[in-house]
Amino acid sequence: MTSKPGLTAELLAEFLGTFVLILFGAGVVAMVVLFPTKNPGEIIHGGFTNITLGWGLGVTMGIYIAGKISGAHLNPAVTLALAVFRKFPWSKVVPYSIAQTAGAFAAAALVYWNYSPAFRQVDPQLETTAGVFTTFPAFPGMPQAGFLDQLIGTGLLVLLIFAITDEFNMPPGANLAPLLIGLVVVAIGISFGGMHGYAINPARDFGPRLFTVVAGFRNNGLTDGSRVWWVPVAAPLLGGLIGAALYDFGIRRFLRPS
């Protein structure tokens, strides 16, 4: 009989799952931002559609890595919602969130290392390209618009994660849940990706943002005076709780066996 993984194994799984998620996500944004098409006939390295697909596939691969060990939260908003609505141990909420943020930080560092020649060519002073790693509002003077956008996006994410994984509903067979959750992220990006970059995950945004500060990016949203970093941290945490509540009180209560 296989023993249950301990907290160390769970934290490592969360670290590696989030690490892979950010490698694909930040990697695809780097491809789009750092290799723009300059002349007719040149190879096009993609646009927003590529970004949404890259992030969705990154989520899928991260879940496949961590799912069996830790449940593959990969997102403090998911971890918090599971603690409130699914009896996930509160003692693990902060350690999971730290592991997720650390994985995101490490992945951002690796993406930067890989693409450092391109950064030196496109943005040698690191003044405009922090958006490869972290998110910013489309309208800097309207943080409330980005807050609402993150609230809706993360609410949808957790609502649908709860629906897909609910044993009382119609759970997908043959280990397809990671793929479907990845497609949820694609759908959110396509539908709600404009106002604040659809971080929908505090670790996904704050870990790489910390890296941009360490690496010397000037437009980092944390030390540049704009102070936009809190929006993709606070709004997803609240949005995830709202999405979980909508599912449990709107759908799950009708599915439980009597």
N, C-alpha and C positions, 0 to 999 in steps of 0.2 A: 504493500500500500504506500503510495507516494505521500510524503508529508506536505502539509500546507506551507506555501512560501511565507517566510517571515517578512517583517517590515523592510528590512534591508533589500531583499529581492524585489519587493513591490516598488520601493523608491527608485531602484535601478531601472526597473521596467518603465516607470513613468519618465525618468530622465531620458532613456534611449528612445522611447516612443515619441516624446516631444522633440527630441533631437532630430529624428528622421523627418517628422512633420515639418519642422522649420527649414531643414536642408532643402527639401523640395519646394517649399513655399517661398523662402527668400531667394532660392536659386532661380526660380522662374521669373521673379521680379527683376533680379539682376540681369537675366537674359534680355528682358524687354527694355529696361532702362539704359543699360550700358552698351547695348549694341543696336542702336537705332539705324533705320534705313536712311542713307544719305542721298543716294542717286537712284534713278529709275533702273530697274533690272537687278539691283542688289538683293541678296537674300534677306527676307523679312524674318526677324527673330520673334515675331509675335506681338500680340497686344493684350487687351484686357481679357479676352476669351482664354488665351493661354494661361493667364494668371489664375483665373478661377478654376481651370482644370488642374493646374499644378498644385494649388492649395487643396483641392478636393482629393486628389490622388495622394498627397502627402498625409492627409488625415487618415485615409484608408490604410496606407502602409504602416503608419504609426500605431493604429489600432491592432493590426495583425501582429505587430511585434509585442505589444504590451498586454493584449487582451486577456490571455490566460493567467498571467501572473498578478496583475494589479487591477484588472477591469478596464484598463486603458482610458482613464479619464482625460489625460493630456490637457486639462483645462481647469483652472481653479473654479470657474463658474459651474462646471459639471460636478466637481467634487463637492462644492458647497450645496448644490441642489440635492445631491445624493445623501448628504448628511442630514438635511432638513426633511426630505421626503422618503428616503429609502433606508434609513437607519445605518448609513455608513458611519463608522466610528469618528466622533468629533476629534479624538486624539490624533487622527491621521490627516486631518484637513490641512493644517499648516505644513507638516512634512511633505505631503503630496504637492502642495502648491510651490514649495521651495524647490523640490526636485524638478517639477515642470518648468519653472522659471530658469533654473540652472541649465536644463537641457536646451532651452530656447537660446540662452546666452551663448552656450558652447557652439551651437549650430550656426548662429550668426557669425561668430568668430571664424569658423571654418569656411563659410561662404565668402567672407571678406578676404581671407587668405587666398582662396582659389581665384577670386576675381580682382585681386589687388592691382595687377597691371592695367585692367580696364578702368578701375577707379582712378588711377593716376592719370590716365589719358582723358577721361571724361570730366572728372571733378578733382583736379589735383589738390585743391585746398579743402576738400571735403565740406563744401558749403551748401550743396543742393541735393545730395543723394542719400541722405539718411532714410528716405522713404523706401529704399530697397529693403530695409529691415523692420521698420516700424510704421505706424499710421499717423496721418495728420488730417485735420478737418479740411474739407473742400473750401469752406468759407471761414477763414480764421476768426472773424469777428462774431461768429455765431456758434459757440461751443454747444449751446443747447440743442441745435439741430443735429450735431454729431452724437450727442448723448441719446437722443431719441432713436437715431438710426442704430446705434449699438444695442439699445434696449430691445428694439424690435428684432434685430438679427439674432441676438443671443436667446431671446425668448423663443423664436422659431427653432433654433438649434436644439435647445433642451426639450422643448415640447415634442419634437420629432424623435430625438434620442429615446425619450421615455416611451413614445408610441412604438418605435421599432423594436425595442428591447423588452417590452412588457409581455411576460409569459401568459397573461390573461387575454391579450389582444391577438394579433396575427403575426407572431414573430417569424422572420424569414428563416428559411431552412438552409442547410449546407454551408453554414458559416458565412452568410452573405451580409450580415449586419454591418461589418466594417465598410463594405462597398456602398451600401445604402446611406450610411452616415456621411461618407465622403461625397456622395451625390447631393445630400442635403446642403453641405458646405458650398458646393458648386452653385446650387440654386440660390442660396443666400447671397453669394457674391454677385451673381448675375442680376438679382433683383434689388439688393440693398448694399451694393458695394461702393456707391459714389460719395456719400456724405462724410464718411470717416474711415474708408478703407476696409471695412468689415473685419476688424480684428476679432470680435466675438470671443475673445479669450485673453484674460489679463496676462497670463504667462507668455503667450505668443507675442504680445506687444511689449510688455515691460522688460522681459529678458533681453531681447534684441535692442531695445532702447538703451538699457544700461550699457550694452556693448558699444553702441554708437558714442556714448559719453566717454568711455574708456579709450576708444579708438581715435577720438578727436574730431568727430563730426560736429560741425558748428550748429546745424539746424536740427537739434536732437529732440526738441520738445520738452526737455527736462531741465537743462541748465542754460538755455538760450533766451530765457525771459518769456517765452510764449506760454509755458506751463500748461500744455495741452495733454500731458501724459495721463492725467487722472481720468479723462473721459473713457478711454478703452480699458480702464481698470474697474472703475466704479459701475459704469453702465452695464457691462456684461454680468457682473455679480448680481445686480438687481434684476436684469432681464432674465437670467437663468432661473431665478426663483419664481418669477412671474410665469414663465413658460411651463415650469414643473407644476405649479399650482393649477394652471389652466388645464393641463392634462389630467391631473389626479382628481380634481373636483368637477371637471367637465366630462371626462370619458371613463377613467379607470374605476370610479365608484359604481359605474353601471356594469362593469365587466367581472368584478369579483364574484366568485361562487358564493351562493347563499349558505 
